[in-house]
Amino acid sequence: MVTLSLFRHAKSAWNTPGFGDYERPLAPRGEKAAPRMGAYMVREGLVPNLVLCSTALRARQTLELAQAEWDETPEIRFEDGLYHAGPAQILQLLQGLPASCGHAMIIGHNPGMYSLVAALSGDGEGDAFDELENNFPTAALGVIVFEGSWSSIAPGAGHLQRFIVPRKLPKFA
């Protein structure tokens, strides 16, 4: 069994003059949400063994802020191909992960993140599907569990275990 966490980058600043899309930094709201989600991951035992992170600034900043809350340090790989990647590209990357990795996390962007969770989740917890509702908001976390290994994951083969957004976390988180 393997676990995939899909963590969309936190809210970015759209009105930062002189920055292109790739260089957009996090907005203040994103700077608050990322560590809250990182703390949630610790409390829920969701810190991954491996993180595959987009090289876009907002994704790297999301990782940095979330990771500051973690009590363990996973292997981290920055992947240029995750910037604007579609579900097929991300799936191919996942299928090449080593069998020794039990829990991987992707930190990336929409629409690829939503499309991937929708494609991979054949079934799941009702509240997770309800929360997903055709949207993958910034700083949201989707967790999908698969029977078998990374090389065998395929569309519809996963169980959406949870889908959480920062606004649903307790205020102390």
C-alpha positions as CSV (number, residue, x, y, z in Angstrom):
1,M,0.0,0.0,0.0
2,V,1.2,3.5,-0.8
3,T,-0.1,6.9,0.2
4,L,-0.2,10.0,-2.0
5,S,-0.7,13.5,-0.6
6,L,-1.5,16.3,-3.0
7,F,-0.8,19.7,-1.4
8,R,-1.7,22.7,-3.6
9,H,0.5,25.7,-3.0
10,A,-0.9,28.3,-0.6
11,K,-2.5,31.6,-1.7
12,S,-0.1,33.7,-3.8
13,A,0.1,37.4,-4.4
14,W,-1.4,38.4,-7.7
15,N,-0.7,42.1,-7.4
16,T,3.1,42.0,-7.0
17,P,4.6,44.3,-9.7
18,G,7.5,43.0,-11.7
19,F,6.8,39.3,-11.0
20,G,5.8,36.8,-13.7
21,D,3.5,33.9,-12.8
22,Y,6.5,31.6,-12.0
23,E,8.0,34.1,-9.5
24,R,4.8,35.0,-7.7
25,P,5.4,34.9,-3.9
26,L,2.8,33.9,-1.3
27,A,0.3,36.4,-0.1
28,P,-0.1,37.0,3.7
29,R,-3.0,34.6,3.7
30,G,-0.8,31.9,2.2
31,E,1.9,32.6,4.7
32,K,-0.5,31.8,7.4
33,A,-2.2,28.8,5.8
34,A,0.9,26.8,4.9
35,P,2.3,26.4,8.4
36,R,-1.3,25.6,9.7
37,M,-1.5,22.8,7.2
38,G,2.0,21.6,8.1
39,A,1.0,21.4,11.8
40,Y,-2.2,19.5,10.7
41,M,0.0,17.0,8.8
42,V,2.1,16.4,12.0
43,R,-1.0,15.9,14.2
44,E,-2.6,13.5,11.7
45,G,0.6,11.5,10.9
46,L,0.7,12.7,7.3
47,V,4.3,13.9,7.0
48,P,5.5,12.1,3.8
49,N,8.8,10.2,3.2
50,L,9.3,12.1,-0.1
51,V,8.2,15.5,-1.4
52,L,8.1,16.3,-5.0
53,C,7.7,20.1,-5.3
54,S,7.2,22.4,-8.2
55,T,10.0,24.9,-8.6
56,A,7.7,27.9,-8.8
57,L,8.3,30.3,-5.9
58,R,4.9,30.0,-4.3
59,A,5.2,26.2,-4.2
60,R,8.7,26.3,-2.7
61,Q,7.6,28.9,-0.1
62,T,4.6,26.6,0.8
63,L,6.9,23.7,1.3
64,E,9.3,25.8,3.5
65,L,6.5,27.1,5.8
66,A,4.8,23.7,6.1
67,Q,8.1,21.8,6.6
68,A,9.0,24.2,9.5
69,E,6.2,22.5,11.5
70,W,7.2,18.9,10.7
71,D,9.1,16.9,13.3
72,E,10.9,14.8,10.6
73,T,12.6,15.7,7.4
74,P,11.5,13.9,4.3
75,E,13.6,13.6,1.1
76,I,12.8,16.6,-1.1
77,R,13.0,16.8,-4.9
78,F,12.3,20.0,-6.8
79,E,10.7,19.1,-10.1
80,D,10.5,21.7,-12.9
81,G,8.0,19.6,-14.7
82,L,5.4,20.1,-11.9
83,Y,4.9,23.7,-12.9
84,H,1.6,23.6,-14.9
85,A,1.8,19.8,-15.2
86,G,-1.3,17.9,-16.2
87,P,-2.5,14.7,-14.5
88,A,-0.8,12.4,-17.0
89,Q,2.6,14.0,-16.4
90,I,2.2,13.8,-12.7
91,L,1.0,10.2,-12.8
92,Q,4.0,9.3,-14.9
93,L,6.3,10.9,-12.3
94,L,4.5,9.0,-9.5
95,Q,4.7,5.6,-11.3
96,G,8.5,5.9,-11.3
97,L,8.8,6.3,-7.5
98,P,10.8,3.6,-5.7
99,A,8.9,0.9,-3.8
100,S,10.7,1.9,-0.6
101,C,8.6,5.2,-0.5
102,G,5.5,4.6,1.4
103,H,4.1,8.1,1.4
104,A,4.8,10.7,-1.3
105,M,3.6,14.3,-1.5
106,I,3.2,16.5,-4.5
107,I,3.2,20.3,-4.0
108,G,1.9,21.8,-7.2
109,H,-0.7,23.8,-9.0
110,N,-4.2,23.7,-10.4
111,P,-5.8,22.6,-12.7
112,G,-3.5,19.6,-12.6
113,M,-3.9,18.9,-8.9
114,Y,-7.7,18.8,-9.1
115,S,-7.7,16.8,-12.3
116,L,-5.3,14.3,-10.8
117,V,-7.2,13.7,-7.5
118,A,-10.5,13.4,-9.5
119,A,-8.9,10.9,-11.9
120,L,-7.2,8.8,-9.3
121,S,-9.9,8.6,-6.7
122,G,-12.2,5.7,-7.6
123,D,-13.9,5.9,-4.2
124,G,-13.5,7.6,-0.9
125,E,-14.8,9.0,2.2
126,G,-18.1,10.9,1.6
127,D,-17.0,14.1,3.4
128,A,-13.8,14.1,1.4
129,F,-15.7,14.0,-1.9
130,D,-18.2,16.6,-0.6
131,E,-15.4,19.0,0.3
132,L,-13.6,18.5,-3.0
133,E,-16.7,19.7,-5.0
134,N,-14.9,20.3,-8.3
135,N,-12.4,22.6,-6.7
136,F,-8.9,22.3,-5.2
137,P,-8.4,25.5,-3.3
138,T,-5.1,27.0,-2.4
139,A,-3.3,25.2,0.5
140,A,-5.8,22.3,0.3
141,L,-4.6,18.7,1.0
142,G,-5.9,15.6,-0.6
143,V,-4.8,12.2,0.6
144,I,-5.3,9.1,-1.6
145,V,-4.4,5.5,-0.6
146,F,-3.6,2.8,-3.2
147,E,-3.2,-0.9,-2.8
148,G,0.0,-2.1,-4.4
149,S,3.0,-0.1,-5.5
150,W,3.6,3.2,-7.2
151,S,4.2,1.5,-10.6
152,S,0.6,0.1,-10.4
153,I,-1.3,3.2,-9.6
154,A,-3.8,4.1,-12.3
155,P,-7.0,6.2,-12.8
156,G,-9.8,5.1,-10.5
157,A,-7.5,2.9,-8.4
158,G,-7.2,5.1,-5.3
159,H,-9.3,5.7,-2.2
160,L,-9.7,9.4,-1.3
161,Q,-9.0,9.2,2.4
162,R,-9.4,12.9,3.2
163,F,-9.6,16.3,1.7
164,I,-9.0,19.2,4.0
165,V,-8.8,23.0,3.4
166,P,-7.3,25.5,5.8
167,R,-10.6,27.2,6.6
168,K,-11.9,23.8,8.0
169,L,-9.0,23.5,10.5
170,P,-9.7,24.3,14.2
171,K,-8.7,27.8,15.0
172,F,-5.8,26.7,17.2
173,A,-4.2,24.9,14.3
